[in-house]
Amino acid sequence: MVNRLKRIEGQVRALIEMVESGRPCEDVAQQMSAARKAMDKAFFRMMACSVMESVAVSDDETMREVERSTRILEKYA
């Protein structure tokens, strides 16, 4: 999770540099979209962790299903 957040932090720093250097709005918007998607993925990963802790089941099949659902959310949300 920390690595994901550090990547996002780098993306946001790059966005600031793009704006400060006067890059075209479309370029900035594209990078903003990428940063937002990365943040969404980090959010869904964190929520999956929360669900796993809440369920507190040692059943491997349940954990695999939670992971599968998380990957679907990350991909299509």
Backbone torsions as a table, in degrees:
resi	resn	phi	psi	omega
1	MET	NA	-41.5	-179.4
2	VAL	-62.5	-40.5	178.3
3	ASN	-62.2	-41.5	177.1
4	ARG	-59.7	-46.6	-177.7
5	LEU	-66.1	-36.6	177.1
6	LYS	-66.1	-37.3	175.7
7	ARG	-62.5	-43.9	178.6
8	ILE	-62.8	-41.8	177.6
9	GLU	-58.0	-42.3	177.0
10	GLY	-63.3	-39.4	178.1
11	GLN	-63.8	-41.0	-179.9
12	VAL	-67.3	-41.1	175.6
13	ARG	-59.7	-42.0	178.4
14	ALA	-64.3	-36.3	177.0
15	LEU	-61.9	-43.6	178.8
16	ILE	-60.3	-44.7	178.9
17	GLU	-62.1	-40.0	179.4
18	MET	-62.2	-44.4	-179.8
19	VAL	-65.7	-45.2	-179.2
20	GLU	-63.2	-31.1	-179.0
21	SER	-88.7	0.1	175.9
22	GLY	77.5	28.5	178.2
23	ARG	-62.8	153.9	-179.8
24	PRO	-58.7	145.9	-178.0
25	CYS	-55.7	-38.3	-178.5
26	GLU	-63.2	-40.2	177.7
27	ASP	-62.9	-43.7	-180.0
28	VAL	-64.5	-43.9	-179.5
29	ALA	-61.1	-39.6	179.9
30	GLN	-63.2	-43.6	179.9
31	GLN	-70.5	-33.9	175.5
32	MET	-62.5	-40.9	179.0
33	SER	-62.0	-42.1	179.2
34	ALA	-64.4	-42.0	179.3
35	ALA	-65.9	-40.2	179.0
36	ARG	-63.8	-42.5	179.1
37	LYS	-63.3	-41.2	178.2
38	ALA	-63.2	-39.8	178.5
39	MET	-66.4	-40.8	176.7
40	ASP	-60.0	-43.7	179.5
41	LYS	-63.0	-41.2	177.7
42	ALA	-63.4	-40.1	178.5
43	PHE	-61.6	-47.4	-179.1
44	PHE	-64.8	-35.9	177.2
45	ARG	-64.0	-43.5	179.6
46	MET	-64.9	-40.1	179.0
47	MET	-66.3	-35.8	177.1
48	ALA	-63.0	-40.7	177.2
49	CYS	-60.9	-42.8	178.9
50	SER	-62.2	-42.9	178.9
51	VAL	-62.8	-44.6	-179.6
52	MET	-61.2	-40.0	178.2
53	GLU	-67.8	-38.7	-178.9
54	SER	-68.0	-42.0	-179.3
55	VAL	-67.8	-40.1	178.1
56	ALA	48.2	47.7	179.3
57	VAL	-108.1	136.8	178.3
58	SER	-91.2	5.8	180.0
59	ASP	-70.9	116.5	-178.4
60	ASP	-60.9	-37.3	-179.3
61	GLU	-63.3	-42.1	178.8
62	THR	-63.4	-44.4	179.2
63	MET	-62.1	-39.8	177.7
64	ARG	-63.4	-39.3	179.1
65	GLU	-66.5	-39.3	176.4
66	VAL	-63.4	-44.0	177.9
67	GLU	-61.1	-44.0	179.9
68	ARG	-61.9	-45.4	179.0
69	SER	-62.1	-39.0	178.3
70	THR	-63.6	-43.4	179.3
71	ARG	-62.6	-38.1	177.8
72	ILE	-64.4	-45.8	177.9
73	LEU	-60.3	-45.2	-180.0
74	GLU	-60.9	-37.7	-176.4
75	LYS	-75.8	-41.5	-170.5
76	TYR	-109.3	-9.1	-177.7
77	ALA	-76.4	NA	NA
